[in-house]
Amino acid sequence: MIAADPLHAAAVCAGAAALLIAGRDRGWHRARLLLAGGLPAEPAPWWTRERLLPVVRTRREWLCVPAALLLAVLAESVLPLLAGAVAVPLAGRRLRAVERARERERRSEAVIALCGAVAGELRAGLQPARALVCAAGSTRALGAAQTAVTAAARFGGDVPQALREAAREPGAEGLAGLAACWRVAVESGAGLAAGLDRLETALRAERDQREDLRTQLAGARSTIGLLALLPAVGLAMGWALGADPLRVLFHTPAGLMCLLVGGALEAAGLCWAARIVRAGRPC
């Protein structure tokens, strides 16, 4: 009997464990039924790709810091860290300018789509105010001024003035033409759809001209990027030939002088080339 007590205790423990597991399974099943699909998934760790990509896209200028840290380790100098700290705001400014240019292009495309949509709604039989409200909701060309413009269209306000206010946004300059067409149609009774067709054609021609000019300047931009990378290619070639260019540049007086003068000439050349490219673009 004494020897059987441990067996009995083990059996009791096994039974209790089975009951607990079964109860947990039933509770989990009941929770899944009540919640119609189970409990919400746990948030992904911060180091996953889905969590890191939005941060990297919005803070890309901070990639200069690890690059400068790697160069500082290779060169055994603190100067790359200082250069990286200076490069962060400059890179951020450049990236924000590129993003503003892209947003301006998207707004310009939306304005062209708005003109075509309003003309289509007018030909479908809608009144101008209703056509503008429907087209504005589908194209999102008005941006922050959409509420003011749609309110003016719905309640008999000054739609041309609201459109001119919206045209002050970068890329939305075509809305001034829409305001002029609206004013002429209201005052003289001219066909608004025909005017919008001509406005859309003019805006598309202007966009095509910008695209053609951008294509022509692509070669110049590529040349600028290639020339900017030549110093790094030279350093890599020196490293491959068995020299130690980083030690010479960062740990000798002559190397520091060459680094300072070369960096100044590189920056001046890039600024000069960028100014030439900007001069070739339309205002």
C-alpha positions as CSV (number, residue, x, y, z in Angstrom):
1,M,0.0,0.0,0.0
2,I,2.8,2.3,0.8
3,A,4.4,1.7,-2.6
4,A,1.1,2.4,-4.3
5,D,0.8,5.9,-2.8
6,P,3.2,7.5,-5.2
7,L,1.4,5.8,-8.1
8,H,-1.9,7.1,-6.8
9,A,-0.4,10.6,-6.4
10,A,0.9,10.5,-9.9
11,A,-2.4,9.4,-11.3
12,V,-4.2,12.2,-9.4
13,C,-1.7,14.8,-10.7
14,A,-2.1,13.5,-14.3
15,G,-5.9,13.7,-14.0
16,A,-5.8,17.2,-12.6
17,A,-3.5,18.3,-15.4
18,A,-5.8,16.7,-18.0
19,L,-8.8,18.5,-16.5
20,L,-6.9,21.8,-16.5
21,I,-5.9,21.4,-20.1
22,A,-9.4,20.4,-21.1
23,G,-10.8,23.4,-19.2
24,R,-8.3,25.7,-20.8
25,D,-9.1,24.4,-24.3
26,R,-12.9,24.8,-23.7
27,G,-12.3,28.3,-22.3
28,W,-10.2,29.2,-25.3
29,H,-12.8,27.8,-27.7
30,R,-15.5,29.7,-25.9
31,A,-13.4,32.9,-26.2
32,R,-12.9,32.4,-29.9
33,L,-16.6,31.9,-30.4
34,L,-17.5,35.0,-28.4
35,L,-14.9,37.2,-30.1
36,A,-15.7,35.8,-33.6
37,G,-12.2,35.1,-34.7
38,G,-10.2,34.9,-31.6
39,L,-8.1,37.3,-29.5
40,P,-6.3,40.1,-31.3
41,A,-2.8,39.3,-32.3
42,E,0.1,40.6,-30.2
43,P,1.8,43.7,-31.6
44,A,4.9,42.9,-33.7
45,P,8.3,43.7,-32.2
46,W,9.8,47.0,-33.1
47,W,12.7,45.4,-35.0
48,T,10.5,43.7,-37.6
49,R,10.5,44.9,-41.2
50,E,6.9,46.1,-41.1
51,R,7.7,48.4,-38.1
52,L,11.1,49.6,-39.3
53,L,10.3,50.5,-42.9
54,P,7.9,53.4,-42.1
55,V,10.5,54.9,-39.7
56,V,13.3,54.5,-42.2
57,R,11.2,56.1,-45.0
58,T,10.4,59.1,-42.8
59,R,13.8,59.5,-41.2
60,R,16.1,58.5,-44.1
61,E,18.6,61.3,-43.3
62,W,19.6,59.5,-40.2
63,L,21.2,56.8,-42.3
64,C,24.1,59.2,-42.5
65,V,24.9,58.4,-38.9
66,P,25.7,54.7,-39.3
67,A,27.6,55.4,-42.5
68,A,29.7,58.0,-40.7
69,L,30.2,55.6,-37.7
70,L,31.5,52.9,-40.0
71,L,33.8,55.3,-41.8
72,A,35.0,56.5,-38.4
73,V,35.8,53.0,-37.3
74,L,37.7,52.2,-40.5
75,A,39.6,55.5,-40.4
76,E,40.1,55.5,-36.6
77,S,39.1,59.2,-36.5
78,V,36.3,61.3,-35.1
79,L,36.1,63.5,-38.2
80,P,33.7,61.3,-40.1
81,L,31.3,61.5,-37.1
82,L,31.4,65.3,-37.2
83,A,30.8,65.2,-41.0
84,G,27.9,62.8,-40.5
85,A,26.4,65.2,-37.9
86,V,26.6,68.0,-40.4
87,A,25.2,65.8,-43.2
88,V,22.0,64.9,-41.3
89,P,20.3,68.3,-41.5
90,L,21.5,68.8,-45.1
91,A,20.3,65.4,-46.2
92,G,17.0,66.0,-44.4
93,R,16.6,69.3,-46.2
94,R,17.3,67.7,-49.6
95,L,14.9,64.8,-48.9
96,R,12.1,67.2,-47.9
97,A,12.6,69.2,-51.0
98,V,12.3,66.1,-53.1
99,E,9.1,65.1,-51.3
100,R,7.6,68.5,-51.8
101,A,8.4,68.3,-55.5
102,R,6.7,64.9,-55.7
103,E,3.7,66.2,-53.8
104,R,3.5,69.2,-56.2
105,E,3.5,66.8,-59.2
106,R,0.8,64.7,-57.6
107,R,-1.3,67.8,-56.9
108,S,-0.8,68.9,-60.5
109,E,-2.0,65.5,-61.8
110,A,-5.0,65.7,-59.5
111,V,-6.0,69.1,-60.8
112,I,-5.9,67.8,-64.4
113,A,-8.0,64.9,-63.4
114,L,-10.4,67.3,-61.6
115,C,-10.9,69.3,-64.8
116,G,-11.7,66.2,-66.8
117,A,-14.0,64.9,-64.1
118,V,-16.0,68.1,-63.8
119,A,-16.4,68.3,-67.6
120,G,-17.6,64.6,-67.7
121,E,-20.1,65.2,-64.9
122,L,-21.4,68.3,-66.7
123,R,-22.0,66.3,-69.9
124,A,-23.8,63.6,-67.8
125,G,-26.4,66.2,-66.9
126,L,-25.3,67.5,-63.5
127,Q,-25.4,71.2,-62.5
128,P,-22.0,72.9,-62.2
129,A,-22.0,73.0,-58.4
130,R,-23.0,69.4,-58.0
131,A,-20.5,68.3,-60.7
132,L,-17.7,70.1,-58.8
133,V,-18.7,68.5,-55.5
134,C,-18.7,65.0,-57.0
135,A,-15.4,65.5,-58.9
136,A,-13.7,67.0,-55.9
137,G,-14.6,64.0,-53.8
138,S,-13.2,61.5,-56.3
139,T,-10.0,63.3,-57.3
140,R,-8.8,64.9,-54.0
141,A,-7.2,67.8,-55.9
142,L,-8.3,70.6,-53.6
143,G,-6.4,69.4,-50.6
144,A,-7.0,71.4,-47.4
145,A,-9.3,73.8,-49.3
146,Q,-11.7,71.1,-50.3
147,T,-14.1,71.9,-47.5
148,A,-14.3,75.6,-48.3
149,V,-14.7,74.9,-52.1
150,T,-17.4,72.3,-51.7
151,A,-19.2,74.4,-49.1
152,A,-19.2,77.4,-51.5
153,A,-20.5,75.1,-54.3
154,R,-23.3,73.6,-52.2
155,F,-24.6,76.8,-50.5
156,G,-24.2,79.3,-53.3
157,G,-21.0,80.9,-52.2
158,D,-18.2,82.5,-54.2
159,V,-16.8,79.4,-55.9
160,P,-14.2,81.2,-58.1
161,Q,-12.7,82.9,-55.0
162,A,-12.5,79.6,-53.1
163,L,-10.8,78.1,-56.1
164,R,-8.3,80.9,-56.3
165,E,-7.5,80.4,-52.6
166,A,-7.0,76.7,-53.3
167,A,-4.7,77.5,-56.2
168,R,-2.1,79.0,-53.9
169,E,-1.0,75.6,-52.8
170,P,2.1,74.2,-54.6
171,G,1.1,72.3,-57.7
172,A,-2.5,73.5,-57.7
173,E,-2.0,76.5,-59.9
174,G,-4.3,75.1,-62.5
175,L,-7.2,75.7,-60.2
176,A,-6.9,79.4,-61.0
177,G,-7.8,78.5,-64.6
178,L,-10.8,76.5,-63.3
179,A,-11.9,79.6,-61.4
180,A,-11.6,81.7,-64.5
181,C,-13.7,79.3,-66.5
182,W,-16.3,79.2,-63.7
183,R,-16.5,83.0,-63.6
184,V,-16.9,83.3,-67.4
185,A,-19.5,80.6,-67.5
186,V,-21.5,82.2,-64.7
187,E,-21.3,85.8,-66.0
188,S,-21.6,85.2,-69.8
189,G,-23.4,81.9,-69.9
190,A,-20.6,80.2,-71.9
191,G,-20.2,76.5,-71.8
192,L,-18.2,75.4,-68.8
193,A,-17.5,71.9,-70.1
194,A,-15.9,73.3,-73.3
195,G,-13.8,75.7,-71.3
196,L,-12.7,72.9,-69.0
197,D,-11.7,70.7,-71.9
198,R,-9.4,73.5,-73.3
199,L,-8.0,74.0,-69.8
200,E,-7.3,70.3,-69.4
201,T,-5.6,70.2,-72.8
202,A,-3.4,73.1,-71.8
203,L,-2.5,71.6,-68.4
204,R,-1.6,68.3,-70.0
205,A,0.6,70.0,-72.6
206,E,2.4,71.9,-69.8
207,R,2.8,68.6,-67.9
208,D,4.2,66.9,-71.0
209,Q,6.6,69.7,-71.5
210,R,7.9,69.3,-67.9
211,E,8.3,65.6,-68.5
212,D,10.2,66.1,-71.7
213,L,12.5,68.6,-69.9
214,R,13.0,66.2,-67.0
215,T,14.0,63.5,-69.4
216,Q,16.5,65.7,-71.1
217,L,18.0,66.7,-67.7
218,A,18.2,63.1,-66.6
219,G,21.6,62.6,-68.3
220,A,23.0,65.7,-66.6
221,R,21.8,64.5,-63.2
222,S,23.4,61.1,-63.8
223,T,26.7,62.7,-64.7
224,I,26.6,64.8,-61.5
225,G,26.0,61.7,-59.4
226,L,28.8,59.8,-61.2
227,L,31.3,62.7,-60.6
228,A,30.2,62.9,-57.0
229,L,31.1,59.2,-56.5
230,L,34.5,59.4,-58.2
231,P,36.4,60.3,-54.9
232,A,35.0,57.2,-53.2
233,V,36.0,55.1,-56.2
234,G,39.5,56.5,-56.0
235,L,39.7,55.6,-52.3
236,A,38.4,52.1,-53.0
237,M,41.0,51.6,-55.8
238,G,43.8,52.8,-53.4
239,W,42.6,50.3,-50.8
240,A,42.5,47.5,-53.4
241,L,46.1,48.3,-54.4
242,G,47.3,47.8,-50.9
243,A,47.6,51.4,-49.8
244,D,45.8,52.9,-46.7
245,P,44.2,56.1,-48.0
246,L,42.1,56.6,-44.9
247,R,45.1,56.7,-42.6
248,V,46.8,59.2,-44.9
249,L,43.7,61.4,-45.2
250,F,42.8,61.4,-41.5
251,H,46.2,61.1,-39.7
252,T,48.7,63.2,-41.7
253,P,48.8,67.0,-42.2
254,A,49.1,66.7,-45.9
255,G,46.2,64.2,-46.0
256,L,44.0,66.5,-43.9
257,M,44.8,69.4,-46.2
258,C,43.9,67.4,-49.2
259,L,40.7,66.2,-47.5
260,L,39.7,69.8,-46.7
261,V,40.5,71.2,-50.1
262,G,39.0,68.2,-51.9
263,G,35.8,68.4,-49.9
264,A,35.4,72.1,-50.5
265,L,35.9,71.6,-54.3
266,E,33.5,68.7,-54.3
267,A,30.8,70.7,-52.5
268,A,31.4,73.7,-54.8
269,G,31.2,71.5,-57.9
270,L,27.9,69.8,-56.8
271,C,26.4,73.2,-56.0
272,W,27.4,74.6,-59.3
273,A,26.1,71.6,-61.3
274,A,22.8,71.7,-59.3
275,R,22.4,75.4,-60.1
276,I,22.9,74.7,-63.8
277,V,20.2,71.9,-63.7
278,R,17.8,74.2,-61.8
279,A,18.4,77.0,-64.3
280,G,17.2,74.6,-67.1
281,R,13.9,73.8,-65.3
282,P,10.8,75.9,-65.8
283,C,9.9,78.3,-63.0
